[in-house]
Amino acid sequence: MPRKKTVGKYKIKTHKATAKRFRLTGAGKLVRTKGGKSHLRRRTSKRTTRLFDEMVPVKGRGIIKRVHRLAPYLKD
């Protein structure tokens, strides 16, 4: 069985915090989670806490470029 050909010279390490916060959609859009989901949510209304669950598309080419640099193998 022949060996796989190597594409590049080095493997780039993924920035784990970035990989946990961002995701790619099926269409290839970059989406992010909202902040403030973890604690101090008792006083907020149920409607507001539901709004925390949805993911928001990332705006700004510079931020998208930075995320792709930090997490080059980002999938799902």
HUBELQUI-V242373 format. One record per helix or strand. SS is the DSSP state (H for helix, E for strand). FROM is the first residue (numbers start at 1). LEN is the number of residues. If there is no record, write none. Layout:
# HUBELQUI-V242373
ss=SS from=FROM len=LEN
ss=SS from=FROM len=LEN
This chain:
# HUBELQUI-V242373
ss=H from=16 len=6
ss=E from=22 len=3
ss=E from=30 len=3
ss=H from=46 len=6
ss=E from=56 len=2
ss=H from=61 len=10
